[in-house]
Amino acid sequence: MYIMSKKCYDTSEKIDREQECVEVNYQHRNFESILEIFSVLFIPFLCNSGKKFLQISNASFFLPACFYLLGSSSIIQLYEPLLWLSSFPFCILYVGFGENSVLYHEMYTVCLYNALLSLTQRWKWLSIVLDGLGNSSVNLKLHETVILAFLEITQNSFTFIEGILICTGLTGLCFATFSYEVSPVVSVLSGVLLISLPTLILLNLCILKLAAKLHLSALFTTCLIYFFSALLVFLVSRSWVAGQLGQAPEVWLFNQIFSHRNSLTRIKIIIWWIICLGCFIFILLRSNRNNPLGKYFTTEDEVLNFRRKTYHALVVFLFLPVCCLDPHFLHLSFSGVLFIFLFVEGIRILRLKPFGKMIHEFLWEYTDNRDHKGPLIISHIYLLIGCAIPIWLSNALKGPVASVELLVGVLCLGCGDSMASIIGKRFGKHRISKTNKSIEGVFAFSISVFLVLHLTQAFHVCPSVTFWKTLFMSLCTAILEGVSTENDNLILPMYMWVLYQALD
């Protein structure tokens, strides 16, 4: 356990030293951080008036406010990991799912564990307590194992907070998969993240070490990796998913598309996606050839930002019109595409012929500083996960029910984040000192989410939501986007989803 806490500490320290965003002076309290704490700790609970959240057992989740408002200058900085690794997951669990959810007690202990893990960044002796907790609970031992494996595989690609937050979600998926009977689409998602991905990584590492030891040629090593990866997916992952589904995965998938009662709708969705992707590729090729962006943007940074946000716009066209048509199919599609993205990323990292170098050169053109810290290029994966998280969470809570909450990922990232970034960089004059984002960008985020959400209701794309509820959700999420330094693609969809659950 000490090894894990030391590894977490070293990872967070190295990333913080290399971080090139605006540094926050933790020696002095600022209004932006207070607003961030209030947004996460109090707004969802106050909106969720039907539950009594101020209980002694939940007091530890309000430590970020106590540390920041009452603590000395040496411990003020602990508020951020405590807020995002313990209080925020607890907010999702308590407000989003409720105390009666099947995984409440398991995930509650994980949230407490994350709080202690955050405190070990300041007080190393707490690793002894973590060691005792990990050895006393199978659930916490699983969480510890997930963290160790994730940090080892991803190296410095994620910040400390991002890494542990993702591990918390993976641990919850493990609990749901191995402790309870899950739906077929969850079986596919767990097959992707818990079976296929870890086994493929271990297999490829073994092949690479063997190839280095035996001095095998690059071509032969590449062939070995492709062959054994396909064999492993077919024998291990396919067998596990087939056992969960009760039939061959390819037969089940064919039936889901062509023999389901919603087959016509699903075929229309697939055709719509093909049309959108075809048009986007055509526009992308034309723009690369003619380079028209230089006429409208003055710096390379603005051009890069606009090119990155075109993919956010693509997300809007792909998913916004179809999210509420068939949530079950969207859940399945996101799970499948996530596996493809991760598999392609593996090909890029290993530079496997004939596609590895080509994929790397294409993706590298759209990278920013966050993609340069480790071996992974994560921006496009983050975008996909951010759009998918509300659909995954809603399916776990209510099943495949059409609702506005399914749209919040696309709204936050495709509309809000894109407009905030483009407007903020181009016209932003009034800067927020903590994040260097602009107040103009915050307003652009809120207005764009508010207007698009009302347009979707006007065209009957999703069920109606009251005016004040829409305004409140868009404004609160925009404020958090403006004052938080954490990755927008990860936290904003979850935060807006929690707000919807609190107001529902």
C-alpha positions in Angstrom: 0.0 0.0 0.0 2.9 2.4 0.8 4.2 1.7 -2.7 0.8 2.8 -4.2 0.6 6.0 -2.1 4.2 6.9 -3.0 3.5 6.2 -6.7 0.4 8.4 -6.5 2.3 11.1 -4.7 5.2 11.0 -7.2 2.8 11.0 -10.1 0.9 14.1 -8.8 4.1 15.9 -8.0 5.6 15.3 -11.4 2.5 16.4 -13.2 2.0 19.5 -11.1 5.6 20.5 -11.9 5.2 20.1 -15.6 1.7 21.6 -15.8 1.8 24.7 -18.0 -1.6 26.2 -17.2 -1.9 29.2 -15.0 -0.5 28.5 -11.5 -2.9 28.9 -8.6 -1.5 30.6 -5.5 -2.9 28.5 -2.7 -1.4 30.8 -0.1 -4.3 33.2 -0.6 -7.9 32.3 -0.7 -9.8 33.5 -3.8 -13.4 33.8 -4.8 -13.1 31.4 -7.7 -12.1 28.5 -5.5 -14.9 29.3 -3.0 -17.3 29.3 -5.9 -15.9 26.0 -7.2 -16.4 24.4 -3.7 -19.9 25.8 -3.4 -20.8 24.5 -6.9 -19.8 20.9 -6.1 -20.6 20.6 -2.4 -23.8 22.6 -1.9 -25.7 23.4 -5.0 -26.6 19.8 -5.9 -27.6 19.0 -2.3 -29.6 22.2 -1.8 -31.5 21.5 -5.1 -32.1 17.9 -3.9 -34.4 19.1 -1.1 -36.0 15.7 -0.6 -32.9 14.3 1.2 -31.2 15.2 4.4 -27.6 15.3 3.5 -26.2 17.0 6.6 -25.5 13.9 8.6 -22.5 13.1 10.9 -21.6 10.1 8.7 -21.3 12.4 5.7 -19.2 15.1 7.4 -15.9 13.9 5.9 -17.2 14.9 2.4 -17.3 18.5 3.5 -13.6 18.6 4.4 -12.7 20.6 1.2 -14.7 23.5 2.5 -13.2 23.3 6.0 -9.6 22.9 4.7 -10.0 25.8 2.3 -11.8 28.3 4.6 -10.3 27.4 7.9 -7.0 25.6 7.2 -3.5 27.0 7.2 -1.7 27.9 4.1 0.2 24.6 4.0 -3.0 22.5 3.8 -5.2 24.7 1.6 -4.0 23.0 -1.5 -5.6 19.7 -0.2 -9.0 21.0 -0.9 -8.8 20.2 -4.7 -8.0 16.5 -4.5 -10.5 16.1 -1.7 -13.2 17.9 -3.6 -12.8 16.0 -6.9 -11.8 12.5 -5.7 -14.1 12.2 -2.6 -16.8 14.8 -2.4 -17.7 14.8 -6.2 -18.1 11.0 -6.5 -20.1 11.1 -3.3 -22.3 13.8 -4.8 -22.9 11.6 -7.9 -23.6 8.6 -5.6 -25.9 10.4 -3.1 -27.8 12.8 -5.3 -27.7 10.9 -8.6 -28.3 7.3 -7.4 -29.6 7.6 -3.9 -29.0 5.7 -0.7 -31.0 2.8 -1.8 -28.9 2.0 -4.9 -27.4 -1.4 -5.1 -23.8 -0.2 -5.1 -24.2 2.6 -2.5 -22.3 1.1 0.4 -19.5 -0.3 -1.8 -18.9 3.1 -3.5 -19.4 5.0 -0.3 -16.3 3.2 1.2 -14.4 4.0 -2.1 -15.2 7.7 -1.7 -13.9 7.6 1.9 -10.8 5.7 0.7 -10.2 8.4 -1.9 -10.4 11.0 0.8 -7.6 9.3 2.8 -5.6 8.8 -0.4 -5.8 12.6 -1.0 -4.6 13.3 2.5 -1.6 11.0 2.1 -0.3 13.6 -0.4 0.4 15.8 2.7 0.7 13.3 5.5 2.5 10.2 4.4 1.9 8.3 7.7 -1.8 7.9 6.6 -0.6 5.3 4.2 -0.6 2.9 7.2 -4.3 3.5 7.6 -4.9 3.0 3.9 -2.9 -0.2 4.1 -5.2 -1.5 6.9 -8.3 -0.5 5.0 -7.1 -2.2 1.8 -6.3 -5.4 3.6 -9.6 -5.5 5.5 -11.9 -5.1 2.5 -12.1 -7.0 -0.7 -13.8 -4.0 -2.4 -11.1 -1.6 -1.4 -8.4 -4.1 -2.3 -9.9 -4.2 -5.8 -10.0 -0.4 -5.9 -6.3 -0.3 -4.9 -5.4 -2.8 -7.6 -7.3 -0.8 -10.3 -5.4 2.3 -9.3 -2.0 0.6 -9.3 -2.6 -1.0 -12.7 -4.0 2.2 -14.2 -1.1 4.4 -13.0 1.4 1.9 -14.3 -0.1 1.6 -17.7 -0.9 5.3 -18.4 2.3 6.7 -16.8 1.8 10.5 -16.7 -0.9 10.8 -19.4 -3.4 11.8 -16.7 -3.2 14.2 -13.8 -3.4 12.7 -10.3 -7.0 13.8 -9.9 -8.1 12.6 -13.4 -6.4 9.2 -12.9 -8.0 8.4 -9.5 -11.4 9.7 -10.7 -11.3 7.4 -13.7 -10.2 4.5 -11.5 -13.2 5.2 -9.2 -15.5 4.8 -12.2 -13.7 1.6 -13.3 -14.1 0.2 -9.7 -17.8 0.9 -9.8 -18.0 -1.0 -13.1 -16.2 -3.9 -11.6 -18.6 -4.0 -8.6 -21.6 -3.9 -11.0 -20.2 -6.5 -13.3 -18.9 -9.1 -10.8 -21.3 -8.6 -7.9 -24.7 -8.2 -9.6 -26.6 -9.3 -12.7 -26.1 -6.6 -15.3 -27.9 -5.8 -18.6 -26.4 -7.0 -21.9 -25.1 -3.5 -22.9 -23.3 -3.2 -19.6 -21.8 -6.7 -20.3 -20.4 -5.3 -23.5 -19.0 -2.2 -21.8 -17.4 -4.3 -19.0 -16.1 -6.7 -21.7 -14.3 -3.8 -23.3 -12.8 -2.1 -20.2 -12.3 -5.0 -17.8 -11.5 -8.0 -20.0 -10.3 -7.0 -23.5 -8.2 -3.9 -22.6 -6.1 -5.3 -19.7 -5.5 -8.6 -21.4 -4.4 -7.0 -24.6 -2.0 -4.7 -22.8 -0.5 -7.6 -20.8 -0.2 -9.7 -24.0 1.5 -6.9 -26.0 4.0 -6.1 -23.2 4.9 -9.8 -23.0 5.4 -10.0 -26.8 7.5 -6.8 -26.9 9.8 -8.1 -24.1 10.1 -11.5 -25.8 10.9 -9.8 -29.1 13.6 -7.6 -27.5 15.2 -10.6 -25.8 15.2 -12.8 -29.0 16.1 -9.8 -31.3 13.1 -10.4 -33.5 12.5 -8.1 -36.5 10.0 -5.3 -36.3 7.8 -6.8 -39.0 7.7 -10.2 -37.3 6.9 -8.6 -34.0 4.1 -6.6 -35.5 2.6 -9.8 -37.1 2.8 -11.5 -33.7 1.0 -8.7 -31.9 -1.8 -8.6 -34.5 -2.2 -12.4 -34.5 -2.2 -12.9 -30.8 -4.4 -9.8 -30.1 -7.0 -11.1 -32.5 -6.7 -14.6 -31.0 -7.1 -13.2 -27.5 -10.1 -11.1 -28.3 -11.7 -14.1 -30.0 -11.0 -16.7 -27.3 -11.1 -14.7 -24.1 -13.1 -11.5 -24.5 -15.6 -13.0 -26.9 -16.1 -16.1 -24.7 -16.7 -13.9 -21.6 -19.2 -11.6 -23.4 -20.9 -14.6 -24.9 -21.3 -16.1 -21.4 -22.9 -12.9 -20.2 -25.2 -12.5 -23.2 -26.2 -16.2 -23.5 -25.3 -16.3 -27.2 -22.5 -15.4 -29.7 -21.8 -11.7 -29.5 -21.9 -11.3 -33.3 -25.3 -13.0 -33.4 -26.6 -10.8 -30.6 -25.3 -7.7 -32.3 -26.9 -8.6 -35.6 -30.2 -9.2 -33.9 -29.9 -5.9 -32.0 -29.6 -4.0 -35.3 -31.7 -6.0 -37.8 -34.1 -8.2 -35.7 -35.0 -5.8 -32.9 -38.4 -4.1 -32.6 -36.5 -0.8 -33.1 -34.5 -2.1 -36.0 -35.8 0.6 -38.5 -34.9 3.4 -36.1 -31.4 1.9 -35.5 -30.8 1.5 -39.2 -31.8 5.1 -39.7 -29.4 6.2 -37.0 -26.5 4.3 -38.6 -27.3 5.9 -42.0 -27.3 9.3 -40.3 -23.9 8.7 -38.8 -22.5 7.5 -42.1 -23.8 10.7 -43.8 -22.4 13.0 -41.1 -19.0 11.3 -41.1 -18.8 11.4 -44.9 -19.6 15.1 -45.0 -17.1 15.8 -42.2 -14.3 13.9 -43.9 -15.0 15.8 -47.2 -14.9 19.2 -45.5 -11.8 18.2 -43.6 -9.9 17.3 -46.7 -11.0 20.5 -48.5 -10.0 22.7 -45.6 -6.6 21.0 -45.3 -6.0 21.6 -49.0 -7.1 25.2 -49.1 -6.2 26.3 -45.5 -9.0 28.9 -45.2 -8.6 29.3 -41.4 -5.8 31.8 -41.6 -8.2 34.4 -42.9 -10.2 34.4 -39.7 -7.7 33.6 -36.9 -4.5 35.5 -36.1 -2.4 32.9 -34.2 -1.6 29.3 -34.6 -3.1 28.6 -31.1 -6.5 30.0 -32.3 -6.3 27.8 -35.5 -5.5 24.7 -33.5 -8.3 25.5 -31.0 -10.8 25.9 -33.8 -9.7 22.7 -35.5 -10.1 20.8 -32.3 -13.5 22.2 -31.7 -14.7 21.1 -35.1 -14.7 17.6 -33.7 -16.9 18.9 -30.9 -19.3 20.2 -33.6 -19.2 16.8 -35.2 -20.3 15.2 -31.9 -23.4 17.6 -31.9 -24.4 16.5 -35.4 -23.8 12.8 -34.7 -25.5 12.4 -31.4 -27.8 15.3 -30.5 -30.6 14.4 -33.0 -30.6 10.6 -32.0 -29.8 10.5 -28.3 -33.4 10.2 -27.2 -34.5 8.0 -30.2 -32.9 4.8 -28.8 -30.8 5.2 -25.6 -30.2 1.4 -25.5 -28.5 1.5 -28.9 -26.5 4.6 -28.1 -25.2 2.9 -25.0 -24.1 -0.1 -27.1 -22.6 2.2 -29.8 -20.5 4.2 -27.3 -19.1 1.1 -25.7 -18.1 -0.4 -29.1 -16.5 2.9 -30.3 -14.6 3.2 -27.1 -13.0 -0.2 -27.7 -12.1 0.9 -31.2 -10.5 4.1 -30.0 -8.5 2.3 -27.3 -7.4 -0.3 -29.8 -6.3 2.3 -32.3 -4.5 4.2 -29.6 -2.5 1.0 -28.9 -1.6 0.7 -32.5 -0.4 4.3 -32.5 1.7 4.0 -29.3 3.4 0.8 -30.6 3.7 2.4 -34.2 2.5 -0.9 -35.6 2.7 -1.1 -39.4 1.1 -0.2 -41.7 -1.2 2.2 -39.7 0.7 3.2 -36.6 2.7 6.1 -38.0 -0.1 7.4 -40.1 -2.5 7.5 -37.1 0.1 9.2 -35.0 0.8 11.9 -37.5 -2.9 12.6 -38.0 -3.7 12.8 -34.2 -0.6 14.8 -33.4 -1.9 17.7 -35.4 -4.7 18.1 -32.9 -2.8 17.7 -29.7 -2.3 20.3 -27.0 -0.1 20.4 -23.9 -2.2 17.9 -22.0 -1.5 15.2 -24.7 2.3 15.7 -24.4 2.7 14.6 -20.8 2.6 10.8 -21.3 2.4 8.2 -24.0 -1.3 8.5 -24.5 -3.2 11.0 -26.7 -6.3 11.3 -24.7 -8.3 14.3 -26.1 -10.5 12.4 -28.5 -11.0 9.6 -26.0 -12.0 12.1 -23.4 -14.5 13.7 -25.8 -16.1 10.3 -26.4 -16.3 9.4 -22.7 -17.7 12.8 -21.8 -20.6 12.4 -24.2 -21.1 8.8 -23.1 -21.0 9.2 -19.3 -24.5 10.6 -18.9 -25.9 7.8 -21.1 -24.1 5.1 -19.1 -25.1 6.6 -15.8 -28.7 7.1 -16.8 -28.9 3.5 -18.1 -27.5 2.3 -14.7 -30.1 4.4 -12.8 -33.3 4.2 -14.9 -32.6 1.9 -17.8 -33.0 3.0 -21.5 -35.4 5.8 -20.9 -35.5 8.9 -23.2 -34.7 11.9 -21.2 -33.0 15.3 -21.4 -30.2 13.9 -19.1 -29.0 11.8 -22.1 -28.1 15.0 -23.9 -26.0 16.8 -21.2 -22.7 15.3 -22.4 -23.2 16.4 -26.0 -24.5 19.8 -24.8 -21.6 20.5 -22.4 -18.8 19.4 -24.8 -20.3 19.9 -28.2 -22.0 23.2 -27.6 -21.0 24.8 -24.4 -17.3 24.0 -24.2 -16.8 24.7 -27.9 -18.4 28.1 -27.8 -16.7 29.0 -24.5 -13.3 28.2 -26.0 -13.8 29.9 -29.4 -15.5 33.0 -28.1 -13.2 33.2 -25.1 -10.0 33.0 -27.1 -11.2 35.4 -29.8 -13.2 38.0 -27.9 -12.4 37.4 -24.2 -11.2 40.5 -22.4 -12.2 39.9 -18.7 -10.1 37.1 -17.4 -10.8 34.8 -14.4 -7.6 35.0 -12.4 -7.5 31.3 -11.3 -8.0 29.6 -14.7 -7.2 32.4 -17.2 -10.6 31.7 -18.8 -12.8 34.6 -19.7 -16.1 35.8 -18.4 -17.2 36.1 -22.0 -16.5 32.4 -22.5 -18.6 31.6 -19.4 -21.6 33.5 -20.9 -21.1 31.8 -24.3 -21.1 28.4 -22.6 -24.3 29.1 -20.7 -26.2 30.8 -23.6 -25.3 28.1 -26.1 -26.3 25.2 -23.9 -29.5 27.0 -22.9 -30.5 27.8 -26.5 -29.6 24.4 -28.0 -31.5 22.6 -25.3 -34.6 24.7 -26.0 -34.2 24.1 -29.7 -34.1 20.4 -29.2 -37.4 20.6 -27.3 -38.9 22.9 -29.9 -38.1 20.2 -32.6 -39.3 17.4 -30.2 -35.8 15.8 -30.1 -36.1 15.3 -26.4 -38.8 15.6 -23.7 -39.6 19.1 -22.5 -37.9 20.7 -19.5 -39.0 23.9 -17.7 -37.5 27.2 -18.6 -36.0 27.8 -15.1 -34.6 24.3 -14.8 -32.8 24.7 -18.2 -31.5 28.1 -17.2 -30.3 27.0 -13.8 -28.5 23.9 -15.1 -26.7 25.8 -18.0 -25.7 28.7 -15.7 -24.3 26.5 -12.9 -22.4 24.3 -15.2 -21.0 27.3 -17.0 -19.8 28.8 -13.7 -18.1 25.6 -12.8 -16.4 25.4 -16.2 -15.1 28.9 -15.7 -13.6 28.5 -12.2 -12.3 24.9 -12.3 -8.9 23.8 -13.5 -9.9 20.2 -14.0 -10.6 18.6 -17.3 -13.9 19.9 -18.7 -14.5 16.8 -20.8 -14.6 14.7 -17.6 -16.3 16.7 -14.9 -18.8 18.9 -16.7 -21.1 16.1 -18.2 -21.2 14.4 -14.8 -21.9 17.7 -13.0 -24.8 18.7 -15.2 -26.2 15.1 -15.0 -26.1 15.4 -11.2 -27.9 18.8 -11.4 -30.6 17.3 -13.5 -31.1 14.4 -11.0 -31.3 16.9 -8.2 -33.9 19.0 -9.9 -35.9 16.1 -11.3 
